[in-house]
Amino acid sequence: MNIHKNARLTPLRREEMAVAVIEGRLSKAEAARRYGVCVKSVSRWVERFRVEGSVGMVDRSSRPKTSPRQLATDVCVRIAA
């Protein structure tokens, strides 16, 4: 797995942070300060850990699942012709 070069957290650190918040050792604000991210990021990783566990700590593609305004195949063929 490739870690983004500017990523503040690796999957291991994300899990460490999420567990600390869930167990009550850190508040979300304290975790945000300690790990150098915003509270929204802490919330996202904590929720993902609650739902998916360790598996959810890996990076995901930012590519959209659907493209509702994508051209129909026949239109693409006509344009290419």
Buried (B, 14 or more C-beta within 10 A) or exposed (E): EEEEEEEEBBBEBBBBBBBBBEEEEBEBEBBBEEBEBEBEBBBBBBEBBEEEEEEBBEEEEEEEEEEEEEEEEEEEEEEEE
